[in-house]
Amino acid sequence: QIKYTEFVSEEINMFDTAFLKKAAAEMSGNLCSDLESLLSAIILSDNKVEVSNRRMLNDNIGVLARLSAFGSREVREDTHHAAWCIAGSLGIYSCSIDELYRAIGRGEISGFTVPAVNMRAIAFQSARGVFKAMRELGTGAAIFELSRGEIGFTGQRPHEYATSIICAAIAEGHIGPIFLQGDHFQISKRRFVEDPEAEITAVESLIAEAVSAGFYNIDIDASTLVDLSFDSIDAQQQPNYALSARLAKFTRSIEPDGVTISIGGEIGEVGEHNSSVEELNAYLNGFTASMPEKMPGMIKLSIQSGTRHGGNILADGSFGDMPIDFTLIDALSQACRDLFKLAGCVQHGASMLAMEKMAKLPAAGCVEVHLAAAFLNAVFDNLPQELVKSADDWVKTNFADEWKSDWTEAQFLHHARRYPIGPFKQSWWDAEECHLAVRDAVYDCALGYFNALQVGNTKKLVEDIIRHAPVEWSQ
């Protein structure tokens, strides 16, 4: 249970280089020499960081990501702090996308859909591929996210994930804002039924932990509590919007000074029945009525329109079509903007859509699309075969109970592909011979998405609209 105030304060405390050197010495590999090279590329004086050799910094910044991935809690905290100090000296900072989305909600800008990407495996290397694509296309409107479920199966908590993303941004020469997002900060229905207050507290604690790591975009998901046994749509959505409002108020209570966190909600579980305008109205009316009058509410709403997480996996392991309803997305997004001044709807489970369908999202008014499976596939496709086989064998041993009777082995392995990420994290990070290929594959994937979603040349737009409220990082 990490408290927000443990990580953010008004004063900078310089990070402890001696502590990092000690941590590097206790870990295997070339971390000590890499860290020495990193530290020789910066100057620490008067509680400030100056970069004296950007190329050497870029080449060695990955040592902080590795320390954060495999060090103790104390090491992870210190490397997180060090990464933000270095990033700040280069003009790299964490931001909320709220102002951009409010401009969309007011009808001032349009024409693109913001990609929100999940870097599940070898996050530092994967994110480098995304930042390379962003830099090449001039993309500013892109989000890096981590869901509550991913924290479990990837073995990376918010501070570690943020450190990997920050280090990747530095390595690829990124300058300007980074958007970090808590994706599907979801209420577990099973745990909620067992002990409602304990489950709510767990999600509040996670929100606080994420915000303290620089996640200024939080997607609240209480859609698991929607009760379709009621005849009234309002009654069906009432547990969802009431708890969403409670979690939104908590999120507002821990915002850093000058930051308005971007908050999203959700009205239906992805993969279940398609959402309706009536459900949207019931949820947003109930949510609005549950919030204090002058407190900013949510700015986007996740809906279900025909997709599913992981895609439609066919018997041979390839991906089939998903019957996404663009007319529905348009109608729901229009209702968001016209009636509630939200930016629009968010599309989940879409990374395995055919690219020609992906390209239809901007015209349908979709404000944001979440992309995960394709990036994980890019990692698997470039891992050494012996590592893939080890992961597949492990999954077949440990998750055989999830193998449905009508699935082929290929379908099961794609379904369970996420489970080995945490247990095999060390061996995948150590497989340096494949990292360039992973970065290149992720870059190609991101390039295709960004072009389809029309977010090229959005960097200046983002920097013109979004105010930067400096948040100092300390322990």
Protein Blocks (a to p, Z undefined) as FASTA:
>chain_A
ZZfklmgcfbdcdddfklmmmmmmmpgcjklmmmmmmmmmpcceehiacdfblklmmmmm
mmmmmmmmmmcfklmmmmmmmmmmmmmmnopacddfklmmmmmmnopaghiacdddddfb
okllmmmmmmmmmmmnopabdcddddfklmmmnopafklmmmmmmmmmmmnopacjdddd
dehiacdfklmmmommlmmmmmmmmmmmmmmnopabdcddfklmpcfkbmblklmmmmmm
mmmmmmmmmmmmmgcehiacdddddfbdehiacddfklmmmmmmmmmmmpcfklccdfbd
cddehiaehiaadfkopacdddddfklmmmmmmmmmmmnopabdcdehklmgcfklmmmm
mmnopabdcdfklmmmmmmmmgcfklmmmmmmmmmmmmmmmmcfkbcfklmmmmmmmmmm
mmmmmmmmmmmmlmmmmmmmmmmmmmmmmmmnopghklmmmmmmmccddddddZZ
